[in-house]
């Protein structure tokens, strides 16, 4: 328990440091957002050491939330990598000491390139504070480690302030969930928003279909031939019912002569359905809503009961587009 208590102390110290940083925010934060929002090309995020790791994280967050950004290592910058910065690019400095020599060297060069600088700085009395266009106070009273010297609380506060800037910029740009999906096409959120049911569903020729008078014996054979976990009951090309593996198991419990029964006797007459133009996210919501979650849905033509395919939960999470 002593180790757990020590871990709790670390988390509490870091959370308290973030809360205090929140109380220190002022109009300089809005100035920083103005600078970032007005930037026409890209945002260059710069740091060294642990501050460099925070800078990398913020650059990645900005890229994924609609802003072109890149990380610039402060040491490498003065040895040629400064070429990544173009005239007018906004720059974010991370420095816990507020006196990082490499950043002090970069500052006048960035000025000559008409770049404005935001400083997320841990020492409000350091020389960089007076050299930036917008100063965001990232100071902490004490680090969270037993020695009080390891970048722990200071790292967390700097990262949190970077997140606050990224979120503020998202709102300035009216960055939407769909915009986020475009930068994350391989992630589940991206798939849910970018792919439609029609992209991943199984077409009708790959689906078990039966008429209402088909015997359960024949139904089982059909569902074995097309093992998607369900069958569509169709009459005159219209869906009149849906039978899942679960329906079969429940019917087996309730009826002794199951195999000679008809499909219409065990089908769900009012199943949930989807249409090909639904997003995968919407299809997933339909599957999950209500008391009984389901894992397979019939796909009908829009404004029609004509069956054109089937979608499984597996297809949503592992889409193989047609």
C-alpha positions as CSV (number, residue, x, y, z in Angstrom):
1,X,0.0,0.0,0.0
2,X,2.9,2.3,0.6
3,X,3.8,2.2,-3.2
4,X,0.1,2.8,-4.1
5,X,0.0,5.8,-1.8
6,X,3.2,7.2,-3.3
7,X,1.7,6.8,-6.8
8,X,-1.4,8.6,-5.6
9,X,0.7,11.4,-4.3
10,X,2.4,11.8,-7.7
11,X,-1.0,12.0,-9.5
12,X,-2.4,14.5,-7.0
13,X,0.7,16.7,-7.2
14,X,0.4,16.8,-11.0
15,X,-3.3,17.4,-11.0
16,X,-2.9,20.3,-8.5
17,X,-0.2,21.8,-10.7
18,X,-2.6,21.7,-13.7
19,X,-5.4,23.3,-11.7
20,X,-3.0,26.1,-10.6
21,X,-1.9,26.6,-14.2
22,X,-5.5,27.0,-15.2
23,X,-6.0,29.8,-12.7
24,X,-3.1,31.7,-14.2
25,X,-4.4,31.8,-17.8
26,X,-5.1,35.3,-19.0
27,X,-5.5,37.2,-22.3
28,X,-2.1,36.1,-23.4
29,X,-3.7,32.7,-24.2
30,X,-6.1,34.5,-26.5
31,X,-3.2,36.3,-28.1
32,X,-1.5,32.9,-28.7
33,X,-4.6,31.6,-30.4
34,X,-4.8,34.7,-32.6
35,X,-1.2,34.0,-33.7
36,X,-1.9,30.4,-34.5
37,X,-5.2,31.0,-36.2
38,X,-3.7,33.7,-38.4
39,X,-0.8,31.5,-39.5
40,X,-1.2,30.8,-43.2
41,X,1.4,28.1,-43.7
42,X,2.4,26.0,-40.7
43,X,3.2,26.0,-37.0
44,X,6.7,25.1,-35.8
45,X,6.9,23.6,-32.3
46,X,10.3,23.8,-30.8
47,X,12.0,22.4,-27.7
48,X,14.9,20.3,-26.4
49,X,15.2,17.5,-23.8
50,X,11.9,16.8,-22.0
51,X,10.4,20.0,-23.4
52,X,11.3,18.6,-26.9
53,X,9.2,15.5,-26.2
54,X,6.2,17.8,-25.2
55,X,6.8,19.8,-28.3
56,X,6.6,16.6,-30.5
57,X,3.4,15.6,-28.9
58,X,1.8,19.0,-29.5
59,X,2.9,19.1,-33.1
60,X,1.3,15.7,-33.6
61,X,-1.9,16.9,-31.9
62,X,-2.1,20.0,-34.1
63,X,-1.6,18.0,-37.3
64,X,-4.5,15.7,-36.3
65,X,-6.8,18.5,-35.5
66,X,-6.6,20.5,-38.7
67,X,-3.4,22.6,-38.4
68,X,-0.3,22.0,-40.3
69,X,2.5,21.7,-37.8
70,X,6.0,20.2,-37.4
71,X,8.5,19.6,-34.6
72,X,11.9,21.4,-34.7
73,X,14.6,20.2,-32.4
74,X,16.2,23.3,-31.0
75,X,19.8,22.0,-31.2
76,X,19.4,20.7,-34.8
77,X,17.7,24.0,-35.8
78,X,20.9,26.0,-35.4
79,X,22.8,23.4,-37.5
80,X,20.6,23.5,-40.6
81,X,17.1,22.3,-39.7
82,X,15.9,25.8,-39.3
83,X,15.2,25.6,-43.1
84,X,11.8,24.0,-42.1
85,X,10.7,27.5,-40.9
86,X,9.4,29.7,-43.6
87,X,8.6,33.4,-43.5
88,X,5.6,34.1,-41.3
89,X,5.4,30.6,-39.7
90,X,4.2,30.8,-36.1
91,X,6.5,29.2,-33.6
92,X,5.8,27.7,-30.2
93,X,8.7,27.5,-27.7
94,X,8.7,25.0,-24.9
95,X,11.2,25.6,-22.1
96,X,10.9,24.8,-18.4
97,X,13.8,27.1,-17.5
98,X,12.7,29.9,-19.9
99,X,16.4,30.3,-20.7
100,X,17.3,27.5,-23.1
101,X,20.3,28.8,-25.0
102,X,19.3,27.2,-28.3
103,X,15.9,28.9,-28.2
104,X,17.5,32.3,-27.3
105,X,19.7,31.9,-30.4
106,X,16.7,31.1,-32.6
107,X,14.5,33.9,-31.4
108,X,16.2,36.8,-33.4
109,X,16.4,34.6,-36.5
110,X,12.7,33.8,-36.4
111,X,12.0,37.5,-36.0
112,X,13.8,38.3,-39.2
113,X,11.6,35.7,-40.9
114,X,8.6,37.6,-39.6
115,X,7.6,34.8,-37.3
116,X,5.6,35.3,-34.1
117,X,6.6,33.3,-31.1
118,X,4.4,31.7,-28.4
119,X,6.3,30.7,-25.2
120,X,5.0,27.9,-23.0
121,X,7.6,28.6,-20.3
122,X,8.1,27.3,-16.8
123,X,10.0,30.3,-15.3
124,X,8.2,33.6,-15.5
125,X,11.5,35.5,-14.7
126,X,13.5,33.8,-17.5
127,X,14.8,35.8,-20.5
128,X,12.6,34.1,-23.0
129,X,9.5,35.5,-21.4
130,X,10.3,39.1,-22.6
131,X,11.2,37.8,-26.1
132,X,8.0,36.0,-27.0
133,X,4.8,37.5,-28.4
134,X,2.6,35.5,-26.1
135,X,3.7,34.0,-22.8
136,X,1.8,31.1,-21.2
137,X,2.9,30.4,-17.7
138,X,3.8,26.7,-17.3
139,X,5.5,27.0,-13.9
140,X,5.0,24.5,-11.1
141,X,5.7,24.9,-7.4
142,X,7.2,21.5,-7.0
143,X,7.9,18.4,-9.1
144,X,6.1,15.2,-8.3
145,X,9.1,13.0,-7.7
146,X,10.7,12.4,-4.2
147,X,13.7,14.6,-5.0
148,X,11.6,17.4,-6.5
149,X,13.9,17.7,-9.5
150,X,12.6,15.3,-12.2
151,X,10.4,16.8,-14.9
152,X,7.1,15.3,-13.9
153,X,4.6,17.9,-12.9
154,X,6.3,20.5,-15.2
155,X,6.1,18.0,-18.1
156,X,2.4,17.3,-17.4
157,X,1.5,21.0,-17.1
158,X,3.3,21.9,-20.3
159,X,1.6,19.1,-22.2
160,X,-1.8,20.1,-20.8
161,X,-1.3,23.7,-21.8
162,X,-0.4,22.5,-25.3
163,X,-3.6,20.5,-25.4
164,X,-5.5,23.6,-24.3
165,X,-4.0,25.6,-27.2
166,X,-4.9,22.8,-29.7
167,X,-8.5,22.6,-28.5
168,X,-8.9,26.3,-28.6
169,X,-7.6,26.4,-32.1
170,X,-10.0,23.6,-33.1
171,X,-12.9,25.8,-31.9
172,X,-11.5,28.8,-33.7
173,X,-11.4,26.8,-37.0
174,X,-14.8,25.1,-36.3
175,X,-13.0,21.8,-36.7
176,X,-15.6,19.0,-36.8
177,X,-15.7,15.3,-36.0
178,X,-15.8,14.6,-39.8
179,X,-12.6,16.8,-40.2
180,X,-11.0,14.7,-37.6
181,X,-11.9,11.5,-39.3
182,X,-10.3,12.7,-42.5
183,X,-6.9,12.8,-40.8
184,X,-7.6,9.4,-39.1
185,X,-8.9,7.2,-41.9
186,X,-7.3,4.1,-40.4
187,X,-8.8,4.6,-37.0
188,X,-12.2,3.3,-35.9
189,X,-13.6,6.9,-35.6
190,X,-12.4,7.6,-39.2
191,X,-14.0,4.4,-40.5
192,X,-17.3,5.0,-38.7
193,X,-17.6,8.5,-40.3
194,X,-16.0,8.0,-43.7
195,X,-17.2,4.6,-44.7
196,X,-20.9,3.9,-45.6
197,X,-22.7,0.6,-45.1
198,X,-22.6,0.1,-48.9
199,X,-18.8,0.1,-48.7
200,X,-18.5,-3.0,-46.5
201,X,-21.8,-4.9,-46.5
202,X,-22.2,-8.3,-48.0
203,X,-24.2,-8.2,-51.2
204,X,-27.4,-10.2,-51.5
205,X,-25.7,-13.1,-53.5
206,X,-23.5,-13.6,-50.4
207,X,-26.4,-13.7,-47.9
208,X,-28.6,-16.6,-46.8
209,X,-32.2,-15.9,-48.1
210,X,-35.3,-18.0,-47.7
211,X,-39.0,-17.7,-48.2
212,X,-41.5,-17.9,-45.3
213,X,-42.4,-21.5,-46.0
214,X,-38.8,-22.8,-46.0
215,X,-38.3,-25.5,-43.3
216,X,-35.9,-24.8,-40.5
217,X,-33.9,-27.8,-41.8
218,X,-33.4,-26.1,-45.1
219,X,-32.8,-22.8,-43.3
220,X,-30.0,-24.3,-41.3
221,X,-28.4,-25.6,-44.5
222,X,-28.7,-22.2,-46.1
223,X,-27.2,-20.4,-43.1
224,X,-24.3,-23.0,-43.2
225,X,-23.7,-22.2,-46.8
226,X,-23.6,-18.5,-46.1
227,X,-22.2,-18.3,-42.5
228,X,-23.0,-14.7,-41.7
229,X,-25.0,-15.4,-38.5
230,X,-28.4,-14.6,-40.0
231,X,-30.8,-15.2,-42.9
232,X,-33.3,-12.8,-44.5
233,X,-36.9,-14.1,-45.0
234,X,-38.0,-12.6,-48.3
235,X,-41.3,-12.6,-50.2
236,X,-41.7,-10.8,-53.6
237,X,-38.2,-9.3,-53.1
238,X,-39.4,-7.7,-49.8
239,X,-38.0,-8.3,-46.4
240,X,-40.7,-9.8,-44.2
241,X,-38.5,-11.3,-41.5
242,X,-35.0,-11.9,-40.2
243,X,-33.6,-15.0,-38.5
244,X,-30.4,-14.9,-36.5
245,X,-28.4,-17.7,-34.9
246,X,-29.8,-16.6,-31.6
247,X,-33.4,-17.0,-32.9
248,X,-32.5,-20.6,-33.9
249,X,-31.1,-21.4,-30.5
250,X,-34.2,-20.0,-28.7
251,X,-36.5,-21.9,-31.0
252,X,-34.6,-25.1,-30.4
253,X,-35.3,-24.6,-26.7
254,X,-39.0,-24.0,-27.2
255,X,-39.9,-26.5,-29.9
256,X,-39.2,-30.2,-30.1
257,X,-40.0,-30.5,-33.8
258,X,-38.0,-27.5,-34.8
259,X,-36.5,-28.9,-38.1
260,X,-39.9,-29.4,-39.7
261,X,-41.2,-25.9,-38.7
262,X,-41.3,-23.0,-41.2
263,X,-39.1,-20.0,-41.3
264,X,-42.1,-17.7,-40.7
265,X,-42.7,-19.4,-37.4
266,X,-39.4,-18.4,-35.8
267,X,-38.4,-15.2,-37.7
268,X,-38.4,-11.7,-36.2
269,X,-41.2,-9.9,-38.1
270,X,-40.0,-6.4,-37.4
271,X,-36.2,-6.5,-37.3
272,X,-34.0,-3.5,-37.2
273,X,-32.8,-2.5,-40.6
274,X,-30.3,-0.2,-42.2
275,X,-29.8,1.4,-45.6
276,X,-26.6,1.5,-47.8
277,X,-26.1,5.3,-47.4
278,X,-25.9,5.0,-43.6
279,X,-22.4,5.6,-42.1
280,X,-20.8,2.8,-40.2
281,X,-21.1,4.9,-37.1
282,X,-24.9,5.2,-37.5
283,X,-25.1,1.5,-38.2
284,X,-23.1,0.7,-35.0
285,X,-25.4,3.0,-33.0
286,X,-28.5,1.1,-34.3
287,X,-26.9,-2.2,-33.3
288,X,-26.1,-1.0,-29.8
289,X,-29.2,0.9,-28.9
290,X,-32.0,-0.6,-27.0
291,X,-32.1,-3.4,-24.4
292,X,-30.9,-6.1,-26.8
293,X,-27.7,-5.5,-28.7
294,X,-27.4,-7.2,-32.1
295,X,-24.5,-8.0,-34.3
296,X,-26.0,-8.4,-37.8
297,X,-28.5,-6.3,-39.8
298,X,-30.3,-6.6,-43.1
299,X,-29.6,-3.8,-45.6
300,X,-32.6,-2.5,-47.5
301,X,-32.9,-0.2,-50.5
302,X,-33.6,3.4,-49.4
303,X,-37.4,4.0,-49.1
304,X,-38.0,0.3,-49.8
305,X,-38.2,-3.1,-48.2
306,X,-36.1,-4.7,-51.0
307,X,-33.2,-6.5,-49.5
308,X,-29.8,-5.8,-51.0
309,X,-27.4,-7.2,-48.4
310,X,-26.3,-7.7,-44.9
311,X,-23.9,-6.0,-42.4
312,X,-22.2,-7.7,-39.5
313,X,-20.6,-6.0,-36.5
314,X,-17.4,-7.6,-37.6
315,X,-17.6,-5.7,-40.9
316,X,-17.7,-2.4,-39.1
317,X,-14.6,-3.1,-37.1
318,X,-12.8,-4.9,-39.9
319,X,-14.1,-3.2,-43.1
320,X,-13.0,-4.7,-46.4
321,X,-14.3,-2.3,-49.0
322,X,-15.9,-3.5,-52.2
